[in-house]
Amino acid sequence: MTWWLLTFSRAAAASYLSHLDTARAMQRTFARAGVPIALSQGMRPKPRLSLPLPLPVGASGCEELAVVEVPDDLPDPAAALRELRAAAPPGLRPLAIIVVGDQHPRPRVLEARYACVLEGDAGAVRAAVERYATEVSVVRERVSPKGRRTLDLKEYVVHAAAEPVPGGTRLSFAIRPRDDGAARPQEFIDLIAGWAEVEPVMRRLERRRVTWRDLPPGPSPGAGRSMSS
């Protein structure tokens, strides 16, 4: 068996797929293209395809990553990529295939960069971003079915910036995960909107770039190199 790293974009209607639905859509794309995916062992075999970094529902991704195990006797990856592109549903577009070999890649995220457009007073949003830069700690509470948790956004969110655009303000920022997890884009957006006293209504949330580590050397993007469009 051989491992591939498949980069793909997610946009338009596909932006509203959940993480699991995106993985299923990618699996169906392989099936329609006639490109087999290896199956796991055990009583209930599952396709060996995973998406290492979930993309928020409603967000587009410029270059997402799928880790896929395929049989060794597949045709040229370039031919497989053409078939995958022809079989992909609207909004999902395979971009490139990197052949890793028999070593299972386990990529981890160093940094993910996001951008969106916030509606409301651009000056107030910019002032909120400037305030964030000067704060030493910004603790927020997260409530989930598992209970309550507090996290300091300053430990995760960096490179925040705001610039006026027609109809609002483009808010850009990066999230750096830690061993204990990561902040969510919506948490930072809600914070800035609250400080700016504007509605947390955003448009065109997109993940523009992801920097990975723990990828195999050689033809794949090396550890710490970014995969950007």
C-alpha positions as CSV (number, residue, x, y, z in Angstrom):
1,M,0.0,0.0,0.0
2,T,1.0,3.6,-0.6
3,W,0.2,6.8,1.2
4,W,-0.8,10.0,-0.6
5,L,-1.2,13.5,0.5
6,L,-4.1,15.1,-1.4
7,T,-4.6,18.8,-1.3
8,F,-8.0,20.2,-2.2
9,S,-10.1,23.3,-2.0
10,R,-13.5,23.6,-0.5
11,A,-15.8,26.5,-1.5
12,A,-19.3,27.6,-2.5
13,A,-22.0,25.1,-1.4
14,A,-19.4,22.6,-0.2
15,S,-18.4,25.1,2.5
16,Y,-21.5,24.1,4.4
17,L,-20.5,20.5,4.7
18,S,-19.5,19.2,8.2
19,H,-16.1,17.7,8.8
20,L,-17.5,14.2,8.5
21,D,-19.6,15.0,5.4
22,T,-16.5,16.5,3.8
23,A,-14.6,13.3,4.4
24,R,-17.5,11.2,3.0
25,A,-17.7,13.5,0.0
26,M,-14.0,12.9,-0.7
27,Q,-14.5,9.1,-0.3
28,R,-17.4,9.2,-2.8
29,T,-15.2,11.2,-5.2
30,F,-12.6,8.5,-5.1
31,A,-15.3,5.9,-5.7
32,R,-16.8,7.7,-8.7
33,A,-13.3,8.3,-10.1
34,G,-12.5,4.6,-9.9
35,V,-9.5,5.3,-7.6
36,P,-9.7,2.7,-4.8
37,I,-8.9,3.5,-1.2
38,A,-7.3,0.9,1.1
39,L,-9.5,-0.4,3.9
40,S,-8.7,-0.8,7.5
41,Q,-8.4,-4.2,9.1
42,G,-11.0,-5.7,11.5
43,M,-14.7,-6.7,11.5
44,R,-15.8,-3.3,10.1
45,P,-13.3,-2.1,7.5
46,K,-13.3,1.6,6.8
47,P,-11.6,3.6,4.0
48,R,-8.2,4.8,5.0
49,L,-8.8,8.5,4.4
50,S,-8.6,11.2,7.0
51,L,-8.7,15.0,7.1
52,P,-6.2,16.1,9.8
53,L,-7.6,19.6,10.3
54,P,-11.4,20.1,10.5
55,L,-12.7,23.2,8.6
56,P,-15.6,25.1,10.3
57,V,-19.0,24.7,8.7
58,G,-19.6,27.7,6.4
59,A,-15.9,28.3,5.8
60,S,-14.0,27.8,2.6
61,G,-10.5,26.4,2.4
62,C,-7.9,27.3,-0.1
63,E,-5.8,24.3,0.3
64,E,-7.0,21.5,2.6
65,L,-5.2,18.3,3.2
66,A,-6.4,14.7,3.1
67,V,-4.2,11.7,4.0
68,V,-5.1,8.6,1.9
69,E,-3.8,5.1,1.6
70,V,-4.2,3.5,-1.8
71,P,-3.1,0.2,-3.5
72,D,0.4,0.1,-4.9
73,D,-0.7,-0.8,-8.4
74,L,-2.6,2.4,-9.1
75,P,-1.9,4.2,-12.4
76,D,0.1,7.4,-12.5
77,P,-1.0,9.9,-9.8
78,A,-1.4,12.6,-12.5
79,A,-4.0,10.4,-14.2
80,A,-5.7,9.7,-10.9
81,L,-5.8,13.5,-10.2
82,R,-7.6,14.2,-13.5
83,E,-10.2,11.5,-12.7
84,L,-10.7,12.9,-9.2
85,R,-11.2,16.4,-10.5
86,A,-13.8,15.1,-13.0
87,A,-15.7,13.2,-10.3
88,A,-15.6,15.8,-7.6
89,P,-18.9,17.5,-6.6
90,P,-19.3,21.3,-7.0
91,G,-17.2,23.2,-4.5
92,L,-14.7,20.4,-3.9
93,R,-11.6,20.5,-6.2
94,P,-8.6,18.2,-5.8
95,L,-5.5,20.3,-6.4
96,A,-2.5,18.0,-6.1
97,I,-1.3,14.5,-5.1
98,I,2.0,14.0,-3.3
99,V,3.1,10.4,-3.2
100,V,4.6,9.7,0.3
101,G,5.3,5.9,0.1
102,D,4.7,3.2,2.7
103,Q,5.3,5.5,5.7
104,H,2.0,6.7,7.3
105,P,2.2,10.5,7.4
106,R,0.8,12.1,10.6
107,P,0.8,15.8,9.9
108,R,0.3,18.2,12.7
109,V,-0.7,21.9,12.4
110,L,1.8,24.6,13.3
111,E,-0.4,27.5,12.2
112,A,-3.7,28.1,10.3
113,R,-4.4,31.6,8.9
114,Y,-8.0,32.8,8.5
115,A,-9.8,35.8,7.1
116,C,-13.4,37.0,7.1
117,V,-15.4,40.2,6.5
118,L,-17.2,41.7,9.6
119,E,-20.1,44.0,9.0
120,G,-20.2,47.3,11.0
121,D,-18.0,50.2,11.8
122,A,-14.5,49.6,10.4
123,G,-12.9,52.0,12.8
124,A,-14.4,50.2,15.8
125,V,-13.3,46.8,14.5
126,R,-9.7,48.2,14.0
127,A,-9.7,49.6,17.5
128,A,-10.8,46.2,18.9
129,V,-8.0,44.5,17.1
130,E,-5.5,47.1,18.4
131,R,-6.8,46.5,21.9
132,Y,-6.3,42.7,21.5
133,A,-2.7,43.4,20.6
134,T,-2.1,45.2,23.8
135,E,-3.9,42.8,26.1
136,V,-1.7,40.4,28.1
137,S,-4.5,37.8,28.6
138,V,-7.9,37.4,27.1
139,V,-9.7,34.5,28.9
140,R,-12.9,33.1,27.4
141,E,-15.3,30.4,28.6
142,R,-16.2,27.6,26.4
143,V,-19.4,25.6,27.1
144,S,-20.0,22.2,25.6
145,P,-21.8,18.9,26.4
146,K,-18.5,17.9,28.1
147,G,-18.7,20.8,30.5
148,R,-17.1,24.2,30.9
149,R,-13.6,25.2,30.0
150,T,-11.7,28.5,30.1
151,L,-8.9,29.3,27.6
152,D,-6.7,32.3,27.0
153,L,-7.1,33.4,23.4
154,K,-3.7,35.1,23.6
155,E,-2.1,31.7,23.8
156,Y,-3.6,30.7,20.5
157,V,-4.5,33.7,18.2
158,V,-1.7,35.7,16.6
159,H,-1.2,38.1,13.6
160,A,-4.6,39.8,14.1
161,A,-5.2,42.6,11.6
162,A,-8.2,44.6,10.2
163,E,-8.6,46.6,7.1
164,P,-11.7,48.3,5.6
165,V,-13.3,46.8,2.6
166,P,-16.6,47.6,0.8
167,G,-19.4,46.5,3.1
168,G,-17.3,46.0,6.3
169,T,-13.9,45.1,7.6
170,R,-11.6,42.3,6.6
171,L,-10.5,40.6,9.8
172,S,-7.4,38.3,9.5
173,F,-5.7,36.3,12.1
174,A,-3.8,33.0,12.7
175,I,-4.4,30.2,15.2
176,R,-1.6,28.2,16.6
177,P,-2.8,24.9,18.2
178,R,-1.2,23.7,21.4
179,D,-1.0,20.2,22.9
180,D,-4.2,21.0,24.9
181,G,-6.2,22.0,21.8
182,A,-6.8,25.2,19.9
183,A,-9.0,28.2,19.8
184,R,-11.9,28.3,17.4
185,P,-12.1,31.0,14.7
186,Q,-15.6,32.0,15.9
187,E,-14.4,32.6,19.4
188,F,-11.9,35.2,18.2
189,I,-14.5,36.7,15.8
190,D,-17.1,37.0,18.6
191,L,-14.5,38.6,20.9
192,I,-13.6,41.3,18.3
193,A,-17.2,41.9,17.4
194,G,-18.2,42.3,21.1
195,W,-15.4,44.8,21.8
196,A,-16.3,46.7,18.6
197,E,-20.0,46.6,19.5
198,V,-21.0,45.3,16.1
199,E,-23.0,42.2,15.3
200,P,-20.9,39.1,15.0
201,V,-22.2,38.7,11.4
202,M,-19.4,37.6,9.1
203,R,-19.1,36.9,5.5
204,R,-16.6,34.8,3.5
205,L,-14.8,33.1,6.3
206,E,-11.9,31.3,4.7
207,R,-8.8,29.4,5.8
208,R,-6.1,30.8,3.6
209,R,-3.1,28.9,4.5
210,V,-2.0,26.1,6.8
211,T,1.6,25.4,7.9
212,W,2.3,21.7,8.8
213,R,4.9,19.8,10.7
214,D,5.7,16.1,10.9
215,L,5.3,15.5,7.2
216,P,7.8,13.2,5.4
217,P,10.8,14.8,3.7
218,G,11.4,14.6,0.0
219,P,8.7,15.3,-2.6
220,S,6.2,16.3,0.1
221,P,6.1,19.7,1.8
222,G,8.7,19.3,4.5
223,A,8.2,19.9,8.2
224,G,7.3,23.5,8.8
225,R,6.7,24.4,5.2
226,S,3.4,26.0,4.3
227,M,1.0,24.6,1.7
228,S,-0.6,27.7,0.2
229,S,-2.5,28.5,-3.0
